[in-house]
Structures are given as structure tokens and as C-alpha cells.
Amino acid sequence: MRGDLLEQPDSHLVIGVSDTFDTASPYIATSSVQGQFLQRVYGNDIAKLDEDIETQLATATPIGTIAGKLGKSVRYPLGTTIALRSNARRYFLVAYTLMDAKSTASTTTDGVWNSLSELWKVVRSESNGGRVCIPMIGGGQSKLSPVLPSVDSVRFIALSFILASRTQKVCDELVIVAPPKQYDALDHLEIQAFLNSLRPSR
């Protein structure tokens, strides 16, 4: 879908984060989906966002710390997913990038795939079957663009979701949302052909 992720009505939203769940600039770009989430959903109230994140992470087990890192330094496993609530809406924050001591984020295709698998488990239990919107992944701070360009990002998300749904329903509808410039650059015929190939044969 061509549009703004944070303006999607009647939908739960997926927000990609790092394994340290950093929230503040300069560790998080203000132009990123996560940066926009802080500004537009939390009104730049970092303290409130951090409080909500820490509450949800209380049941998660850290796997270590990053020595010498500014900002947050406690690491959680890739795929750690928390659901922040706003009335009936859920914001699913999924850790799919690794931060280093210089607060540089990176990930791998394996890391993204495993993170998506963990995300669907939480969506399945928290979304009540509702519509879920997710941004394309792999660009920006994750440094995956050369390996996972936009069209492959769509394929990656779709395949992961469909395989998870074959085991057990995840939600009624998943929508991949891309900003206009990114959306217009996609090969839509190629994507549609790929999606058609995933339909079960009769």
C-alpha cells in the first residue's frame, strides 16, 4: 500500500527497533519510522515511551550489555517483540537490528527472518485478528538495502507471514505500507506475480 504507516486507520502497527530498544536521537533517526512514532504517537515524550517499553520488557530476558555504548546498553534477543497499547490499537515493537558500541545498527537476512517469526507469534496473541500494517524492512539504519532491496523486502515479509499463517492464523489482514517514493519505485507486476505464486494450488 502507498501511504503513511502511522496514518493507517483501524489497524495495529509494526515498528522495527534495535535489540537495545533505544528511543532517543541521535541513536534513532528522527526521520525513521521509529523516530516518527516517538514524535507523532508519543508527542516526543521519551520518558513515557521508555516507561511503557520497560514495563513490557519486564518479562523478557536480557542477553547482555554493550560496553561503552551511550544511550541504552542492555541487549535483548533479536525477535523480542512487545505490544504497546493505545485503547484497542497495538503497536508491535520488534527488535530486528543489532546495535554496536558506536550505536550503529545492522542486521542480516537471517536476523530479519527470525525476528519476523517471533513477531507473528505476538501478533497472533495480541491483535485479536485485527488488520496489521507493517513497513518495508531492510533499508535505513539496518544496512540491508544492498542485500534486501525493496522488492525483496516485500517478498520476504509476505512469505514469512504466509508460512506462519499456514500453521495457525496470525491476523485477518497484513498490509505492507511504503512511503510514496518507495512505493512508486517498486515493480508491482513482479510483486503480484510472486504473491500469486504463493496461493495454494487447487
N, C-alpha and C positions, 0 to 999 in steps of 0.2 A: 504494500500500500504506500502511496505517495503522501507524505504528511509529516506532522509533528507528533512524536511519540507521546509527549506529555499533554497533548490536547485531545487524545482519543477518549471519547465518552463511554461510560458504562463498560469499562474494561479494567482488568488488572494489568499492571505494567511490570516489565522485567528491566532491571537496572544492573549493568555489569559493574563490578567493583574489583579491587585488588584483594590479595589474601590478608592484608593488614586492615582492611576496611577504613582506609584513610578517607577523610571527607573534605579537608580544607585545601585551599590554594596555598602554596604553589605545587603541592603534591598531586592535586587534582585540577585539571584544566577547567576554567570556568565555562568554556565553550562546549565541553563534553556533555554527554547525556547525564552523567552523574553530577557535573557542575551545575547544569540547568535544573536538575532535580532539587538540589540544595536551594537554589535561588527561587524557583517558581512554586515548589511544593512546600518547602520549609521556610520561605521568606528569608533566606540566608541565616537562619538561626542554627548555627553549627552545634551549639550546646544541646539543643533539643534533639537534633538528628543523632548526635553522638550518644545521647542518653537512650534514645529508642533503639539504636543499634546494640549498645551494650546490654540492654535488657534482653533482647532476642538472642544475643550470643552467650548468655549465661549458661545455656545447656550445651554449648559447643566446646570441644576440647582443643585448646591451642596446641600447636606442634613446635613452638619455639619462638625465639625473638631474633630480630635483625640488629646486630651490634652496630652502634654508631649511626643508626638511621634517625633522622629528625621526624617529627610527627608521630604517628603510631608505629610501634615496632613489634607488637605481638602478632604472630602469624597463625593463620588457620588453614586447614587443608583446602586445596583447590576444590571447588564444588560446594563449599559451605554456602548454604542458602538460608536467608532469613526472610520472614514476611512482616513488613511494617504495615500497620492497619490504619486506614482512614475511613471510618464508617464501614460500608460494605466493600470498599476497594482494598486491594492488597498491592503493595509494592514489593516485588520479589528482588532482593539484592543478592546476586550470585557472584561469588569470588572466582574469577577465571583468569586473572593475571597475577604474576609474582612480582613483588616489589624487592628491589635490592637496597643496599645501604645508601645509595645516592637517590633513592626514591624514583628510580626508573622502572617502569612496568614492562613486563614482557610475558609471553606465553608461547605455547606450542599447540599444534593441532590436536595432539593427544590430550593436552590440558583442557582445551575448549570442549572436546568431545565428552570427556569425563565430567566436566562441570555441567554441561547440558543434561547429562544423565541424572545427576544429583538434583538439578533444578526441577526436572519434571516430577520427581518424587514429591517435592514440597508443593509444587503447583497442584498436583493431584490431590493432596490432602487439605490444601488451604483455599483453593479457588472456588469450591462448590460448583465446579463445572462451568464457571463463567468464562466469558471471552478474555483471552490473554493477548497482549501486544508486546512484541519484543523488537529491539533494534537490530540491525545487522551488526555482526561482531567481527573482530579481526583487524579493524583499522585503528587509527588514533594511537593511543599510548600502548596498545597491546603489541605493536610492531609486527603484526602478522600479515599486513597488506600484500607483500610480495608472494607469500605462501598461500594465503587465503583471500584472493580478491573478492570484490563484492558479489559477483555472480556465484562464486563457490561458497561464500558465506550463507547465501540463501539456501543453496543445496544442502549444506552442512546442517543448518538448523532444521530444515524440513525433514531430512532423512532421520535425524536424531529423534524428532518429535513423532514421526510416523512409526518408527520402530518401538518407541516407548508406548505408544498408543495401542499397538498390536498386543502387547502384554496385558495392559489394563488402561482404560480410558483416562486421559490426562485432563482434558477440558473440552468444552463444546467446540471451541474455535481458537486457532492460533493465527495471529496476524503479524507478519513481519513488516515493520514500518521503516521507511527510509526517507531522509530529507529529499526535497525536490531534485536537487542537483545530482545526488547519488542515485536516486530512483530513475531519472531520465537517462542516465548513462548505462543502465542495465540492458542486457539483451533479453527482452521479455519473451520472445518466441522460444529461445533456448531454455529459459526457466520453466515455461509452461510445458514444453516437451519433457523436461525432467520430471516435473510433478505428475504429468500423465503417466509416465513410466512407473511411478510408484503405486499407482492404483492397482488393487488386487485383480488378477485376471479371473474372468468368469468361466 
